[in-house]
Amino acid sequence: MYPTLASLVQHPALKLRVLTAEGSLDAEVRWAHASELADPVPFLDGGELLLTTAVKLDVHDAARMGRYVRRLKDAGVVGLGFGIGVNHPEVPEPLLAACRDAGLPLLEVERRIPFIAIAKAVSAAIAAEQYQAVAAGFAAQRELTRAALSPDGTRELLARLATQVDGWAALYDLSGAVTHAVPAWAARRAAKLTEEVRRLRDRAGPASVVVGSAPDGGEGTADDRVELQSIGTGALPRAVLAIGTEAPPGTAERYAVQSAVAILTLLTERSRAFEAAERRLGSAVLHLLLSGEPEHARAVGGQVYGTLLDAPLRVLVAETNDREAESFAGAVEAAAARAGEPLLLVPDGAQTVLLATEGGAVLTAAQSYARDAQTERPGDSTMVIGASGPAGPTSADTAYQQARQALLVARRRGRPYVEHDDVATGSVLPLLADDAVRAFADGMLRPLREHDAHGRGDLVASLRAWLSRHGQWDAAAADLGVHRHTLRYRMRRVEEILDRSLDDPDVRMELWLALKATDPGARHP
């Protein structure tokens, strides 16, 4: 982007002669500045070619010249141009020696060459470099746009970008998985940055970060510079782009990267519009399935959802906050795309309903996301998922109810993912820990407990013993250590107090569950 001292020395109109540090002429000149101050350092920014005729310098004092040159060198001055024939017929020896000792290039400027000519030459060179960079950037943008319009647009765009920056490029989905990498060997290096990608994923866009990639057995070096850029315009990125180079990109390369980010954003936003339309279609298909009309569902969405409406499936109901819902949707959609599986996803208020192929990658991704969210973001994540048992399209309504039941259990137990089969094969007793169940049980048994507190007889203990023995009088009486006639009398009192018949199996069931729900020894977390 900037001219070098060597290019200025080679400029035919400037006639500059190198007096010291000929090996340091590759330094970039960011500007040419004329100053006759004894100490111009406070007014310098670094990278200057300083021009002087030494009007105010004591050029014959070796100590002062040594301090003057060292100050310039420490301030980042890349060269000193001395105009001869104005105040001094030639460069004074103390200044020449100081530049030689400090390794600062000293250029002799003939009297007939005005300093403004050197400044103009530097300015013109900078402008030419900038124009070339901008022109190269526009050319890169056109090339990347053409690549994006090809049949394999995303991969072709990354290939052109990798060539533009003389490095490698990769694209990640929201789960942190690499979806594209160019060249092919870059996939292994890109995969090592999954954690950095996930951290960037959780930041509001647009966002970027520069990281380093670890050595991977021969391809590239450990000190590669890797830049991660979020893709998308929403609160959360839609994807993450990685660009690996040996050094920071120059102006032309930076234009190419910015163009790639813009084009990928347009592609993802177009995909977002298609996804919105697909979700509206999915909502209609789901409504038909839950209404018991699978044939109509196939007629409406068969071309989009394909085998999902024929093969065994599972219904999942996920519950989380708005921010995590978008991230979760992106993760399962990415898993479906990688595996080539159909997926029906419908946002439903605070919940998201999914229909996924039984035993497929989407189920695995949903489980992993929920468990990782609870582990990695325990204070922020509210993710819980209930999953049905395997079902067919004709029983999707039953599967949906199973998923909702599993979701309730997951919420109560504080578990991120629960399948209905786990609930069905387990015990019902943990469900009694619900506050509403306990309140019902306390209300049902309160009259008996009040009787026991103020009257004769232990009706609650007698009821528990009688129910546990399935109404067998002798066995229950023996457990209590009373005569069976005494137990019969107590059970009649229970019926009188509750105004309910113990001959009714529903009443016996409710009383037994009430006893279990209020028994500290029977409660489960």
RODO-2510 file (C-alpha; in nm, 4 decimals, decimal comma):
residues 525
     n   res          X          Y          Z
     1     m     0,0000     0,0000     0,0000
     2     y     0,2899     0,2377     0,0747
     3     p     0,6012     0,3167    -0,1321
     4     t     0,9412     0,2136     0,0047
     5     l     1,2602     0,4112     0,0388
     6     a     1,4009     0,1968    -0,2405
     7     s     1,1216     0,3006    -0,4779
     8     l     1,1895     0,6680    -0,4014
     9     v     1,5615     0,6244    -0,4569
    10     q     1,4840     0,4633    -0,7911
    11     h     1,2497     0,7486    -0,8883
    12     p     1,4303     0,9136    -1,1844
    13     a     1,3086     1,2669    -1,1107
    14     l     1,4165     1,2811    -0,7466
    15     k     1,7884     1,2048    -0,7879
    16     l     1,8220     1,0827    -0,4277
    17     r     2,1578     0,9403    -0,3178
    18     v     2,1870     0,6869    -0,0356
    19     l     2,4594     0,7680     0,2155
    20     t     2,3886     0,5204     0,5014
    21     a     2,1976     0,1982     0,5815
    22     e     2,1576     0,0814     0,2230
    23     g     2,0222    -0,2504     0,3565
    24     s     1,7182    -0,0817     0,5166
    25     l     1,5635     0,0684     0,2057
    26     d     1,2707    -0,1765     0,2034
    27     a     1,1016     0,0244     0,4834
    28     e     0,7597     0,1623     0,3877
    29     v     0,7231     0,5404     0,3712
    30     r     0,3850     0,6454     0,5068
    31     w     0,4485     1,0149     0,4452
    32     a     0,7220     1,2687     0,3629
    33     h     0,7453     1,5548     0,6124
    34     a     0,9738     1,8583     0,6119
    35     s     1,0776     2,0025     0,9489
    36     e     1,3565     2,2341     1,0646
    37     l     1,2753     2,1886     1,4333
    38     a     1,5519     2,0772     1,6636
    39     d     1,3106     1,8162     1,7997
    40     p     1,0287     1,7312     1,5560
    41     v     0,9388     1,4057     1,7336
    42     p     0,6226     1,5386     1,9103
    43     f     0,4756     1,6143     1,5680
    44     l     0,5497     1,2762     1,4057
    45     d     0,3310     0,9676     1,3747
    46     g     0,5850     0,7071     1,2634
    47     g     0,6748     0,5828     0,9179
    48     e     0,7877     0,9247     0,7890
    49     l     1,0724     1,0225     0,5617
    50     l     1,1875     1,3378     0,7435
    51     l     1,3275     1,6144     0,5225
    52     t     1,5535     1,8925     0,6603
    53     t     1,8201     2,1484     0,5683
    54     a     1,9406     2,1714     0,9326
    55     v     1,8661     2,5407     0,9783
    56     k     1,8318     2,5001     1,3570
    57     l     2,0527     2,1971     1,4131
    58     d     2,4026     2,2091     1,5569
    59     v     2,5221     1,9624     1,2954
    60     h     2,8871     1,9882     1,4059
    61     d     2,8166     1,8622     1,7605
    62     a     2,8519     1,4836     1,7450
    63     a     2,6751     1,4252     2,0796
    64     r     2,3738     1,6342     1,9831
    65     m     2,3533     1,4718     1,6406
    66     g     2,3644     1,1308     1,8079
    67     r     2,0722     1,2221     2,0350
    68     y     1,8805     1,3794     1,7431
    69     v     1,9096     1,0700     1,5215
    70     r     1,8299     0,8265     1,8016
    71     r     1,5157     1,0268     1,8844
    72     l     1,4075     1,0059     1,5206
    73     k     1,4760     0,6343     1,5020
    74     d     1,2842     0,5650     1,8238
    75     a     0,9886     0,7688     1,6930
    76     g     0,9584     0,5423     1,3892
    77     v     1,1171     0,7675     1,1275
    78     v     1,2227     0,5390     0,8414
    79     g     1,4679     0,7756     0,6728
    80     l     1,6242     1,1210     0,6842
    81     g     1,6510     1,3335     0,3703
    82     f     1,9139     1,6107     0,3900
    83     g     1,8962     1,9015     0,1441
    84     i     2,2445     2,0149     0,0444
    85     g     2,3400     2,3527    -0,1021
    86     v     2,0996     2,5515     0,1186
    87     n     2,2629     2,5843     0,4607
    88     h     2,5380     2,3273     0,4130
    89     p     2,7203     2,2400     0,0907
    90     e     2,7277     1,8732     0,1904
    91     v     2,6023     1,6464     0,4696
    92     p     2,8044     1,7269     0,7844
    93     e     3,0186     1,4398     0,9069
    94     p     2,8723     1,4269     1,2660
    95     l     2,5201     1,3795     1,1223
    96     l     2,6455     1,1233     0,8731
    97     a     2,8203     0,9280     1,1497
    98     a     2,5140     0,9411     1,3763
    99     c     2,2892     0,7978     1,1011
   100     r     2,5456     0,5309     1,0226
   101     d     2,5709     0,4288     1,3914
   102     a     2,1906     0,4202     1,4361
   103     g     2,1275     0,2313     1,1108
   104     l     1,8971     0,5094     0,9866
   105     p     1,8950     0,5565     0,6076
   106     l     2,0306     0,9015     0,5143
   107     l     1,9398     1,0325     0,1697
   108     e     2,1141     1,3294     0,0052
   109     v     1,8721     1,5668    -0,1696
   110     e     2,0142     1,7981    -0,4372
   111     r     1,9403     2,1715    -0,4090
   112     r     1,7423     2,1705    -0,7336
   113     i     1,4980     1,9099    -0,5970
   114     p     1,2400     2,0831    -0,3758
   115     f     1,1094     1,8933    -0,0760
   116     i     0,7559     1,9363    -0,2082
   117     a     0,8505     1,7221    -0,5084
   118     i     0,9421     1,4363    -0,2762
   119     a     0,6181     1,4782    -0,0793
   120     k     0,4183     1,4743    -0,4033
   121     a     0,5967     1,1606    -0,5197
   122     v     0,5120     0,9844    -0,1930
   123     s     0,1506     1,1035    -0,2109
   124     a     0,1138     0,9925    -0,5732
   125     a     0,2587     0,6511    -0,4963
   126     i     0,0202     0,6052    -0,2044
   127     a    -0,2757     0,7134    -0,4170
   128     a    -0,1724     0,4740    -0,6955
   129     e    -0,1441     0,1869    -0,4477
   130     q    -0,4846     0,2692    -0,3031
   131     y    -0,6409     0,2896    -0,6490
   132     q    -0,4934    -0,0467    -0,7410
   133     a    -0,6228    -0,1939    -0,4161
   134     v    -0,9729    -0,0555    -0,4737
   135     a    -0,9706    -0,1726    -0,8362
   136     a    -0,8534    -0,5159    -0,7234
   137     g    -1,1289    -0,5153    -0,4607
   138     f    -1,3979    -0,4398    -0,7183
   139     a    -1,2560    -0,7066    -0,9469
   140     a    -1,2619    -0,9536    -0,6558
   141     q    -1,6206    -0,8564    -0,5796
   142     r    -1,7256    -0,9250    -0,9381
   143     e    -1,5425    -1,2565    -0,9364
   144     l    -1,6940    -1,3617    -0,6050
   145     t    -2,0428    -1,2615    -0,7213
   146     r    -2,0078    -1,4732    -1,0361
   147     a    -1,8876    -1,7612    -0,8203
   148     a    -2,1868    -1,7273    -0,5881
   149     l    -2,4238    -1,7552    -0,8838
   150     s    -2,2740    -2,0865    -0,9981
   151     p    -2,4535    -2,4176    -0,9197
   152     d    -2,2261    -2,4860    -0,6209
   153     g    -2,2217    -2,1199    -0,5250
   154     t    -2,1002    -2,1294    -0,1650
   155     r    -1,8102    -2,3661    -0,2269
   156     e    -1,7057    -2,1828    -0,5434
   157     l    -1,7157    -1,8494    -0,3603
   158     l    -1,4908    -1,9848    -0,0854
   159     a    -1,2503    -2,1218    -0,3454
   160     r    -1,2190    -1,7812    -0,5133
   161     l    -1,1820    -1,6113    -0,1746
   162     a    -0,9031    -1,8488    -0,0704
   163     t    -0,7195    -1,7609    -0,3927
   164     q    -0,7721    -1,3878    -0,3374
   165     v    -0,6217    -1,3914     0,0134
   166     d    -0,3589    -1,6572    -0,0708
   167     g    -0,4788    -1,8756     0,2136
   168     w    -0,7786    -2,0891     0,3031
   169     a    -1,1445    -2,0321     0,3807
   170     a    -1,4124    -2,2277     0,5651
   171     l    -1,7784    -2,1877     0,6560
   172     y    -1,9413    -2,3120     0,9784
   173     d    -2,3032    -2,3660     1,0755
   174     l    -2,4421    -2,2583     1,4122
   175     s    -2,3405    -2,5825     1,5820
   176     g    -1,9763    -2,5053     1,5035
   177     a    -1,9507    -2,7802     1,2405
   178     v    -1,7554    -2,7112     0,9208
   179     t    -1,9915    -2,7181     0,6217
   180     h    -1,7403    -2,6094     0,3531
   181     a    -1,3613    -2,5779     0,3479
   182     v    -1,1250    -2,4792     0,0660
   183     p    -0,8699    -2,6231    -0,0051
   184     a    -0,9777    -2,9649     0,1164
   185     w    -0,6909    -2,9938     0,3665
   186     a    -0,8218    -2,6823     0,5448
   187     a    -1,1156    -2,8816     0,6878
   188     r    -0,8915    -3,0378     0,9532
   189     r    -0,7477    -2,7042     1,0554
   190     a    -1,0882    -2,5357     1,0539
   191     a    -1,2317    -2,8099     1,2765
   192     k    -0,9880    -2,7115     1,5521
   193     l    -1,1640    -2,3760     1,5884
   194     t    -1,5077    -2,5103     1,6837
   195     e    -1,5038    -2,3624     2,0346
   196     e    -1,4035    -2,0167     1,9084
   197     v    -1,6834    -2,0362     1,6498
   198     r    -1,9390    -2,1245     1,9186
   199     r    -1,8300    -1,8304     2,1312
   200     l    -1,8635    -1,5952     1,8336
   201     r    -2,2040    -1,7503     1,7584
   202     d    -2,3361    -1,6301     2,0928
   203     r    -2,2356    -1,2663     2,0294
   204     a    -2,4662    -1,0135     1,8686
   205     g    -2,3671    -0,9523     1,5083
   206     p    -2,1891    -0,8304     1,3180
   207     a    -1,8904    -0,9670     1,5076
   208     s    -1,5372    -1,0802     1,4265
   209     v    -1,2360    -1,2141     1,6098
   210     v    -0,8793    -1,3070     1,5168
   211     v    -0,7478    -1,6374     1,6516
   212     g    -0,4656    -1,8775     1,5774
   213     s    -0,4974    -2,2353     1,4544
   214     a    -0,3009    -2,5209     1,6046
   215     p    -0,0522    -2,7265     1,3985
   216     d    -0,2137    -3,0225     1,2314
   217     g     0,0545    -3,2528     1,1112
   218     g     0,2093    -3,0728     0,8198
   219     e    -0,0402    -2,8440     0,6461
   220     g     0,0464    -2,4817     0,7178
   221     t     0,2064    -2,3513     1,0338
   222     a     0,0996    -2,3026     1,3924
   223     d     0,1131    -1,9239     1,3622
   224     d    -0,1451    -1,8883     1,0863
   225     r    -0,3656    -1,5862     1,1356
   226     v    -0,7321    -1,6927     1,1315
   227     e    -1,0082    -1,4354     1,1172
   228     l    -1,3644    -1,5380     1,2064
   229     q    -1,6522    -1,3275     1,0708
   230     s    -2,0191    -1,3711     1,1632
   231     i    -2,2613    -1,3989     0,8708
   232     g    -2,6183    -1,2662     0,8853
   233     t    -2,8175    -0,9592     0,9824
   234     g    -3,0273    -1,0946     1,2700
   235     a    -2,9605    -1,0901     1,6438
   236     l    -2,7729    -1,4167     1,5979
   237     p    -2,5440    -1,5049     1,3065
   238     r    -2,6604    -1,7511     1,0465
   239     a    -2,3099    -1,8867     0,9863
   240     v    -1,9440    -1,8080     1,0558
   241     l    -1,6729    -1,7512     0,7939
   242     a    -1,3076    -1,8315     0,8667
   243     i    -1,0185    -1,6902     0,6626
   244     g    -0,6710    -1,8290     0,7271
   245     t    -0,3633    -1,6368     0,6081
   246     e     0,0038    -1,6124     0,6996
   247     a    -0,0171    -1,2347     0,7578
   248     p    -0,2895    -0,9733     0,8058
   249     p    -0,4741    -0,9114     0,4778
   250     g    -0,3758    -0,6056     0,2752
   251     t    -0,6233    -0,3544     0,1375
   252     a    -0,7145    -0,5595    -0,1699
   253     e    -0,7506    -0,8767     0,0356
   254     r    -0,9620    -0,6888     0,2914
   255     y    -1,1973    -0,5757     0,0140
   256     a    -1,2271    -0,9379    -0,0987
   257     v    -1,3111    -1,0550     0,2562
   258     q    -1,5724    -0,7817     0,3025
   259     s    -1,7264    -0,8679    -0,0346
   260     a    -1,7439    -1,2361     0,0605
   261     v    -1,9138    -1,1513     0,3916
   262     a    -2,1693    -0,9317     0,2122
   263     i    -2,2465    -1,1948    -0,0532
   264     l    -2,2763    -1,4766     0,2018
   265     t    -2,5079    -1,2561     0,4075
   266     l    -2,7305    -1,2037     0,1038
   267     l    -2,7323    -1,5785     0,0394
   268     t    -2,8267    -1,6559     0,3993
   269     e    -3,0961    -1,3875     0,4057
   270     r    -3,2434    -1,5324     0,0875
   271     s    -3,2313    -1,8711     0,2568
   272     r    -3,4053    -1,7156     0,5573
   273     a    -3,6953    -1,6057     0,3318
   274     f    -3,7226    -1,9558     0,1875
   275     e    -3,7129    -2,1011     0,5382
   276     a    -3,9938    -1,8689     0,6506
   277     a    -4,2078    -1,9904     0,3605
   278     e    -4,1165    -2,3502     0,4371
   279     r    -4,2143    -2,3060     0,8008
   280     r    -4,5545    -2,1723     0,7000
   281     l    -4,5954    -2,4805     0,4864
   282     g    -4,4708    -2,6944     0,7735
   283     s    -4,7269    -2,5411     1,0071
   284     a    -5,0046    -2,6391     0,7662
   285     v    -4,8680    -2,9932     0,7288
   286     l    -4,8379    -3,0306     1,1062
   287     h    -5,1960    -2,9124     1,1538
   288     l    -5,3166    -3,1735     0,9046
   289     l    -5,1183    -3,4502     1,0766
   290     l    -5,2489    -3,3564     1,4207
   291     s    -5,5996    -3,3463     1,2777
   292     g    -5,5672    -3,7082     1,1659
   293     e    -5,5365    -3,6324     0,7943
   294     p    -5,1976    -3,7760     0,6876
   295     e    -5,3044    -3,8203     0,3247
   296     h    -5,3863    -3,4512     0,2944
   297     a    -5,0533    -3,3737     0,4665
   298     r    -4,8710    -3,5800     0,2009
   299     a    -5,0592    -3,4028    -0,0753
   300     v    -4,9625    -3,0594     0,0615
   301     g    -4,6031    -3,1209     0,1735
   302     g    -4,4901    -3,4468     0,0203
   303     q    -4,2462    -3,2845    -0,2221
   304     v    -4,0805    -3,0857     0,0565
   305     y    -4,0794    -3,3364     0,3420
   306     g    -4,0536    -3,6536     0,1355
   307     t    -3,9875    -3,9697     0,3346
   308     l    -4,0614    -3,7967     0,6663
   309     l    -4,4321    -3,8475     0,5980
   310     d    -4,3870    -4,2187     0,5259
   311     a    -4,1101    -4,3473     0,7530
   312     p    -4,1166    -4,3881     1,1338
   313     l    -4,0746    -4,0504     1,2982
   314     r    -4,0616    -3,8823     1,6355
   315     v    -4,2278    -3,5661     1,7538
   316     l    -4,0207    -3,3310     1,9705
   317     v    -4,1487    -3,0318     2,1640
   318     a    -3,8721    -2,7918     2,2719
   319     e    -3,9213    -2,5086     2,5178
   320     t    -3,6689    -2,2259     2,5584
   321     n    -3,6229    -1,8490     2,5415
   322     d    -3,6466    -1,6565     2,2130
   323     r    -3,2718    -1,6141     2,1619
   324     e    -3,1942    -1,9799     2,2185
   325     a    -3,4899    -2,0920     2,0075
   326     e    -3,3314    -1,9390     1,6962
   327     s    -2,9949    -2,0937     1,7749
   328     f    -3,1542    -2,4343     1,8398
   329     a    -3,3485    -2,4187     1,5135
   330     g    -3,0297    -2,3369     1,3258
   331     a    -2,8427    -2,6268     1,4866
   332     v    -3,1037    -2,8934     1,4022
   333     e    -3,1555    -2,7541     1,0525
   334     a    -2,7806    -2,7697     0,9940
   335     a    -2,7734    -3,1316     1,1164
   336     a    -3,0593    -3,2186     0,8812
   337     a    -2,8811    -3,0529     0,5877
   338     r    -2,5545    -3,2377     0,6575
   339     a    -2,7291    -3,5743     0,6856
   340     g    -2,9705    -3,5126     0,3988
   341     e    -3,2667    -3,5763     0,6299
   342     p    -3,6090    -3,4119     0,5973
   343     l    -3,7123    -3,2006     0,8945
   344     l    -4,0418    -3,0332     0,9818
   345     l    -3,9892    -2,7467     1,2299
   346     v    -4,2716    -2,5217     1,3469
   347     p    -4,2358    -2,2414     1,6068
   348     d    -4,5365    -2,2450     1,8381
   349     g    -4,5199    -1,9537     2,0810
   350     a    -4,2612    -2,0289     2,3479
   351     q    -4,2246    -2,3803     2,2089
   352     t    -4,0867    -2,5342     1,8922
   353     v    -4,2389    -2,8503     1,7444
   354     l    -4,0163    -3,0826     1,5396
   355     l    -4,0946    -3,3895     1,3345
   356     a    -3,7748    -3,5836     1,2723
   357     t    -3,6792    -3,9182     1,1255
   358     e    -3,6546    -4,1927     1,3882
   359     g    -3,2913    -4,2700     1,4744
   360     g    -3,1578    -3,9884     1,2558
   361     a    -2,9030    -3,7105     1,2925
   362     v    -3,1635    -3,4513     1,3910
   363     l    -3,2572    -3,6449     1,7053
   364     t    -2,8903    -3,6725     1,8003
   365     a    -2,8357    -3,3018     1,7369
   366     a    -3,1392    -3,2043     1,9469
   367     q    -3,0241    -3,4184     2,2393
   368     s    -2,6689    -3,2839     2,2188
   369     y    -2,7830    -2,9223     2,1945
   370     a    -3,0107    -2,9478     2,4990
   371     r    -2,7494    -3,1211     2,7125
   372     d    -2,4678    -2,8905     2,6028
   373     a    -2,6837    -2,5851     2,6702
   374     q    -2,7529    -2,6980     3,0263
   375     t    -2,3840    -2,7834     3,0826
   376     e    -2,2205    -2,4835     2,9124
   377     r    -2,4775    -2,2129     2,9982
   378     p    -2,6459    -2,3340     3,3183
   379     g    -2,7511    -1,9845     3,4236
   380     d    -2,8738    -1,8685     3,0829
   381     s    -3,0249    -2,1752     2,9206
   382     t    -3,3894    -2,2725     2,9801
   383     m    -3,3845    -2,5461     2,7157
   384     v    -3,5983    -2,8544     2,7829
   385     i    -3,7140    -3,1054     2,5222
   386     g    -3,9812    -3,3739     2,5346
   387     a    -3,9710    -3,6485     2,2722
   388     s    -4,2397    -3,8976     2,1732
   389     g    -4,1894    -4,2632     2,1094
   390     p    -4,1481    -4,3844     1,7492
   391     a    -4,4667    -4,3272     1,5504
   392     g    -4,6057    -4,3152     1,2011
   393     p    -4,7808    -4,0235     1,0296
   394     t    -5,1206    -4,1742     1,1098
   395     s    -5,0492    -4,1509     1,4839
   396     a    -4,8752    -3,8112     1,4832
   397     d    -5,1427    -3,6648     1,7116
   398     t    -5,0739    -3,9314     1,9752
   399     a    -4,6990    -3,8762     1,9366
   400     y    -4,7502    -3,5016     1,9864
   401     q    -4,9324    -3,5621     2,3157
   402     q    -4,6549    -3,7979     2,4232
   403     a    -4,3941    -3,5303     2,3500
   404     r    -4,5864    -3,2721     2,5535
   405     q    -4,6149    -3,5161     2,8445
   406     a    -4,2408    -3,5851     2,8262
   407     l    -4,1769    -3,2094     2,8209
   408     l    -4,3740    -3,1659     3,1445
   409     v    -4,1660    -3,4376     3,3086
   410     a    -3,8422    -3,2809     3,1802
   411     r    -3,9433    -2,9450     3,3243
   412     r    -4,0403    -3,0893     3,6623
   413     r    -3,7295    -3,3026     3,6931
   414     g    -3,4938    -3,0315     3,5674
   415     r    -3,3681    -3,2551     3,2865
   416     p    -3,2826    -3,1123     2,9418
   417     y    -3,4184    -3,4057     2,7381
   418     v    -3,6806    -3,6693     2,8245
   419     e    -3,8334    -3,9324     2,5964
   420     h    -4,1858    -4,0583     2,6508
   421     d    -4,0622    -4,4172     2,6583
   422     d    -3,8502    -4,3290     2,9633
   423     v    -4,1572    -4,1896     3,1377
   424     a    -4,3729    -4,4889     3,0488
   425     t    -4,1187    -4,7427     3,1773
   426     g    -4,0420    -4,5536     3,4965
   427     s    -4,2372    -4,4981     3,8173
   428     v    -4,5272    -4,2572     3,8522
   429     l    -4,4157    -4,1637     4,2015
   430     p    -4,1670    -3,8930     4,0945
   431     l    -4,4567    -3,7118     3,9296
   432     l    -4,6242    -3,6730     4,2686
   433     a    -4,3631    -3,4131     4,3648
   434     d    -4,5633    -3,1519     4,1752
   435     d    -4,6923    -2,8763     4,4058
   436     a    -5,0461    -2,9015     4,2662
   437     v    -5,0560    -3,2764     4,3394
   438     r    -4,9360    -3,2201     4,6939
   439     a    -5,1966    -2,9495     4,7495
   440     f    -5,4710    -3,1865     4,6280
   441     a    -5,3410    -3,4655     4,8527
   442     d    -5,3200    -3,2396     5,1579
   443     g    -5,6762    -3,1208     5,1004
   444     m    -5,8075    -3,4739     5,0578
   445     l    -5,6443    -3,6103     5,3731
   446     r    -5,6875    -3,3025     5,5943
   447     p    -6,0208    -3,4162     5,7515
   448     l    -5,8662    -3,7485     5,8519
   449     r    -5,5554    -3,5815     5,9968
   450     e    -5,7745    -3,3379     6,1967
   451     h    -5,9747    -3,6328     6,3333
   452     d    -5,6543    -3,8094     6,4395
   453     a    -5,5272    -3,4922     6,6074
   454     h    -5,8417    -3,4367     6,8165
   455     g    -6,0258    -3,7707     6,8354
   456     r    -5,9607    -4,1367     6,9006
   457     g    -5,8077    -4,3747     6,6530
   458     d    -5,5379    -4,3446     6,3885
   459     l    -5,7417    -4,3259     6,0696
   460     v    -5,4564    -4,2239     5,8335
   461     a    -5,2303    -4,5107     5,9424
   462     s    -5,5233    -4,7526     5,9314
   463     l    -5,6176    -4,6402     5,5807
   464     r    -5,2573    -4,6816     5,4629
   465     a    -5,2337    -5,0316     5,6064
   466     w    -5,5703    -5,1392     5,4633
   467     l    -5,4885    -5,0048     5,1127
   468     s    -5,1405    -5,1564     5,1159
   469     r    -5,2995    -5,4965     5,1918
   470     h    -5,5532    -5,4537     4,9070
   471     g    -5,8466    -5,4466     5,1526
   472     q    -5,7551    -5,7714     5,3351
   473     w    -5,8896    -5,7153     5,6862
   474     d    -5,6952    -5,9777     5,8802
   475     a    -5,3570    -5,8906     5,7242
   476     a    -5,4058    -5,5160     5,7669
   477     a    -5,5298    -5,5558     6,1261
   478     a    -5,2273    -5,7709     6,2071
   479     d    -4,9961    -5,4996     6,0678
   480     l    -5,1636    -5,2447     6,2928
   481     g    -5,1849    -5,4743     6,5966
   482     v    -5,5608    -5,4269     6,6341
   483     h    -5,8669    -5,6498     6,6014
   484     r    -6,0222    -5,6673     6,2542
   485     h    -6,3539    -5,5330     6,3912
   486     t    -6,1648    -5,2254     6,5119
   487     l    -6,0199    -5,1802     6,1652
   488     r    -6,3649    -5,2180     6,0061
   489     y    -6,4988    -4,9491     6,2382
   490     r    -6,2120    -4,7134     6,1409
   491     m    -6,2724    -4,7644     5,7687
   492     r    -6,6418    -4,6815     5,8177
   493     r    -6,5327    -4,3613     5,9937
   494     v    -6,3066    -4,2800     5,6970
   495     e    -6,6035    -4,3152     5,4619
   496     e    -6,8220    -4,1027     5,6874
   497     i    -6,5646    -3,8238     5,7252
   498     l    -6,4740    -3,8135     5,3547
   499     d    -6,8276    -3,8873     5,2369
   500     r    -6,6830    -4,1306     4,9820
   501     s    -6,7135    -4,5076     4,9418
   502     l    -6,4028    -4,7222     4,9716
   503     d    -6,5746    -4,9745     4,7425
   504     d    -6,5047    -4,7321     4,4545
   505     p    -6,1648    -4,8237     4,2924
   506     d    -6,1115    -4,4627     4,1806
   507     v    -6,1484    -4,3476     4,5406
   508     r    -5,8999    -4,6083     4,6615
   509     m    -5,6549    -4,5055     4,3880
   510     e    -5,6834    -4,1351     4,4732
   511     l    -5,6401    -4,2009     4,8460
   512     w    -5,3342    -4,4191     4,7862
   513     l    -5,1696    -4,1561     4,5637
   514     a    -5,2570    -3,8866     4,8185
   515     l    -5,0869    -4,0900     5,0908
   516     k    -4,7808    -4,1356     4,8684
   517     a    -4,7662    -3,7682     4,7732
   518     t    -4,7735    -3,6563     5,1389
   519     d    -4,5455    -3,9278     5,2735
   520     p    -4,1921    -3,7778     5,3102
   521     g    -4,0397    -4,1206     5,2651
   522     a    -4,2137    -4,1711     4,9313
   523     r    -4,1327    -3,8352     4,7701
   524     h    -3,8872    -3,8113     4,4875
   525     p    -3,6998    -3,5097     4,3558
***
